[in-house]
Amino acid sequence: MKFRAGNLDFNANVSEANESVSPQTGDTLRQLTIQFRAQKESIHEQALEQAHARQIGGLFSLDDTDSPVLEWRVREIKKK
């Protein structure tokens, strides 16, 4: 799956996907756990910076033409 955060596009593997119902609105909420590996340390740091900046939105999943499909929020960042 491809994502965009600011001016950074990257491919990530979806390791977990869940859906639940919002108790406030009744809308379906989707949660993804994604994993990706940066080839260079500088790209890794840039990706972490962009992820931190997207905690209130602004992370987009992209379709095959690199057009945004859904907007996501970053809830937790784990470094390995």
Summary of the structure (lengths in Angstrom):
residues: 80
radius of gyration: 13.1
end to end distance: 20.1
largest distance: 42.0
contacts: 168
relative contact order: 0.24
helix: 16%
strand: 42%
